Amino acid sequence: MTDTDASFDELRNLMNQAHRTFTGRDDVPAEIWMRVRSQIPQNPPTEIPPMETTLTQSPAYNVPPRSTPGRPSTISRYLNFAASVVIVAAIAFGGWFAALNLQPSRDNSNGLLGLAQSTPVAQTCDVEPLTVDQVMQIVKNPWEFGFSQLNPSTEFSGPEFTEVSLRPSTAEFDAATKTKPAEKDFEDAIAVANSYLACLPTASWGQVWALSDPVWVQSSILAHFPVFANESEVREFIEGRIDEPLSVDHNPLDDIYALADGQSIVANPDIGAALTIWPGNTSNSAMLFVAFGVLVTNDDGSIVLESNAEGESLEYQTGSSRQRPTIVVGQSSADGSWYIAPWLSSYAALWEYQYATGE
Amino acid sequence: MAHNGIDPSMEDDAIVQRARKNVDDFAPLYDRYALSMYRWMCRETGDAELAADLTAQVFVQALQRLHQYDPRRGATFRAWLFAIARNLLRDSWRRYKPGPLLAELVDQRPGPEELALHRTLMDDVRAALEALPERQRETIELRLAGLTHREIAEIQGTSENAVRMAQSRAMKTLRVLLHQGVKT
């Protein structure tokens, strides 16, 4: 046994002892298996193929498979997926309308057309989508483009399909230095934030990836591969997804899909409601982030919801949703570009979850 | 837990074959890995209830996707299962706020005086793990969960040597940190 082995065994013993002290037990709570069993039908679906079947697609779930002619099972899966999207979208729309206590639209406006005249906004998604080759390049080495010091690991060694996970270090953000943004940073960042908001309802994954931090792009793609993924599998996955619209269940701000008729949403254009975040020497290190609240308005310019970067409601219409999206944009240390940090952009994600208020 | 007459020593893949036809035949695999999974989730979340929920979700996903497991791709069932857990944890970081460090919770609990030294050391171990680079930390966590270097290499998409090196570096760092006392 090596010294490292002995140290590791010692560490394992300590951790197991910590677990016993923490949970007061040395086994697994019985209710876990009961929870599992309650969610799985007694008899597995009969269409489950035998083990001998070759895995022909990524093991991801909720992933729209490619439409390959001559493969009825693929079409069937596609229809199932589409049906799921419709159901989820319907639920999201219903929840939004209920929260707002408003009637649904009849003219199917995308919610961005009736924006108040004085509010800056990208009204349509005109972002050039990434190509498959560009996405592949990002997957191979996102640090060439993105927040290169986001994860300071030095073990990444180039074009291999190795993901280093992003750990949304909300605690670090909470403790980070926050200041009023410089005007230039604010203007650059809010343009990206508004492009993102404008694109979310209709964008393809290729467009969303173009706006998002490349390290997140890599992470979100490779997360669909439980085991080592080879290049052809990853390429196939990207090809199958790049033109697909961002579905509701993949959208961190899914209620934005469901703005009522004439309503629009933009990043809060008040610089006083934004924050520059300097995470300092952390896993989110060395980068500059700008966080925004949102401004939701009716077509007459009246405010439905206004929030700040800390997810606090500055104003909201009676009966409106109290969800307070936070949009976080970071600047690439590689090329100075601004990218959305999707893992930090959510409903008051940076702060509200600090206090474990749940979803 | 009843195992439907399945020999508990049966290989994972053989149990998977049976579980595809009868979900209850999955029980031996659950028994085999649930504790290490639950411990891992407790370490990651610092929240016993959340850890139980995530552990359940891992096994639900595994059962739902059991037909996708293919041993010929080189991954063992255990590596496949913990890869699911790893992905689930990553997804969950966006939705859940990690709780206080396990050791902090331990520290808050009144306990026998003779355990005080252990608690202090566990505080340091826990904080030292947090201080590791992500890859090294994950390597240690997966090793603590019982995975082999090869299995971790499969999950991380790297080589066994890289995993061994990450573990070695991590242990050296841990030794220094534990020796110095970790400041958090």
Interface residues (C-beta under 8 A of the other chain):
Chain A: T4 S7 F8 L11 R12 L14 M15 N16 Q17 A18 H19 T21 F22 T23 D27 V28 P29 E31 I32 W33 R35 V36 R37 Q39 I40 P41 Q42 N43 P44 I48 P49 P50 M51 T53 T54 L55 P59 Y61 N151 P152 S153 E155 E160 F161 T162 E163 V164 S165 L166 R167 P168 T170 A171 S219 L222 A223 H224 P226 V227 F228 A229 P252 S283 W343 S346 A349 Y353 Q354 Y355 A356 E359
Chain B: M1 D13 V16 Q17 R20 K21 N22 V23 D24 A27 Y30 A34 L35 Y38 R39 C42 R43 A48 A52 D53 T55 A56 F59 V60 Q61 L63 Q64 R65 L66 H67 Q68 Y69 D70 P71 R73 G74 A75 A79 W80 A83 I84 R86 N87 R90 D91 W93 R94 R95 Y96 K97 P98 G99 L102 A103 L105 V106 R109 G111 L115 H118 R119 L121 M122 V125 R126 P133 E134 R135 E138 I140 R143 L144 E154 I155 Q156 G157 T158 A162 A166 Q167 S168 M171 L174 R175
